[in-house]
Amino acid sequence: MTFTAQQIADFLKGEIIGNPHTEVDNFAKIEEGKPRTITFLSNPKYTHYIYETKADIVLVNNTFTADKPISATLIKVPDAYAALASLLEMVNNATPKKTGIQEMAFVSSSAKLADDVYVGPFAYIGEKAQIAENTRIYPQAYIGDNVKIGKNVLIYSGVKIYHNCVIGDNCILHAGVVIGADGFGFSQQEGVYHKIQQIGNVILENNVEVGANTTIDRAVLGSTIIREGVKLDNLIQIAHNCEVGRHTVMAAQVGVAGSTKIEEHCVLGGQVGIGGHITIGSKSKIGAQSGIISNTPENSEIMGSPAYPVKNFFKSSVIIPKLPDIYRQINALEKELNQLKQQLSKE
């Protein structure tokens, strides 16, 4: 599809600086821009590329001011990154969508699918499953018995959704995601571990995105709940009976132990480990590789393992490499002090 700068500016309600008739038909990173592509500038670190990019259109923030001539046509918007996201969504929505049940798919006779649902080859839809409008289930996905899936859901190849789980509207589940596997629950009797049956489920509310190979375990009783707007990266583990609050985001390899509640609008960096049966307060920011073993209040900014306030963490990080020298200095001072004590005692 080809668009002019004027069409793009009208869609984004932006201001054109340059030729409104400039045409583009693809996207590019600003440092890799080519003729007939559109790119964007939002991070000041990349500003120098705008003067040399070959892209024909660049989205920039309203605050951007050029220091020298720019060959590209500019479209000024309040937020260039958000504007790019809007354009990408528009193009994606304009792409023809697959519909219908493919010949090699299996759909139980008791399942209820909306007319425009797509089910790819070798996908499996279990008994009494319910799948709403405009949902797409790609090849080799597994949808268990009594699963409920909302509207406009994308389920990519290799996703496994176990029985009785619920997926809300506008969710995206990437390849290898497992929703509703058994939680890690065992009771020990005389040195032997016995399985505790996990009879709950998992609920994903609307607008949740789950990255590749992320796993969310079913509850022992009740539900493991991922609230509206949560975004989970690849390779994350959410254990049984957890609750993740609205619009929380987690980077790759986060692990959350059972029965923990993470409140809304939290940000967790990569490889954060959260202990079980604790609460992470709303709007908390937790740095990469932190280990959390107790409750945290809202608006916390913490880092480390075990984690502590981020400012103290960075101060400590500066001191740690100096500890061997500090240790030697303390030993030397201790020896001098002992010598002085001995001299004073003789006098």
Stockholm file with secondary structure:
# STOCKHOLM 1.0

chainA/1-347         MTFTAQQIADFLKGEIIGNPHTEVDNFAKIEEGKPRTITFLSNPKYTHYIYETKADIVLVNNTFTADKPISATLIKVPDAYAALASLLEMVNNATPKKTGIQEMAFVSSSAKLADDVYVGPFAYIGEKAQIAENTRIYPQAYIGDNVKIGKNVLIYSGVKIYHNCVIGDNCILHAGVVIGADGFGFSQQEGVYHKIQQIGNVILENNVEVGANTTIDRAVLGSTIIREGVKLDNLIQIAHNCEVGRHTVMAAQVGVAGSTKIEEHCVLGGQVGIGGHITIGSKSKIGAQSGIISNTPENSEIMGSPAYPVKNFFKSSVIIPKLPDIYRQINALEKELNQLKQQLSKE
#=GR chainA/1-347 SS CCEEHHHHHHHHTCEEESCTTCEECEECCGGGCCTTEEEEECSGGGGGGGGTCCCSEEEEETTCCCSSCCSSEEEEESCHHHHHHHHHHHHHHHSCCCCEECTTCEECTTCEECTTCEECTTCEECTTCEECTTCEECTTCEECTTCEECTTCEECTTCEECTTCEECTTCEECTTCEEEECCCCEEEETTEEEECCCCCEEEECTTCEECTTCEEECCSSSEEEECTTCEECSSCEECTTCEECTTCEECTTCEECTTCEECTTCEECTTCEECSSCEECTTCEECTTCEECSCBCTTCEEEETTEEEHHHHHHHHHHGGGHHHHHHHHHHHHHHHHHHHHHHHHC
#=GC SS_cons         CCEEHHHHHHHHTCEEESCTTCEECEECCGGGCCTTEEEEECSGGGGGGGGTCCCSEEEEETTCCCSSCCSSEEEEESCHHHHHHHHHHHHHHHSCCCCEECTTCEECTTCEECTTCEECTTCEECTTCEECTTCEECTTCEECTTCEECTTCEECTTCEECTTCEECTTCEECTTCEEEECCCCEEEETTEEEECCCCCEEEECTTCEECTTCEEECCSSSEEEECTTCEECSSCEECTTCEECTTCEECTTCEECTTCEECTTCEECTTCEECSSCEECTTCEECTTCEECSCBCTTCEEEETTEEEHHHHHHHHHHGGGHHHHHHHHHHHHHHHHHHHHHHHHC
//
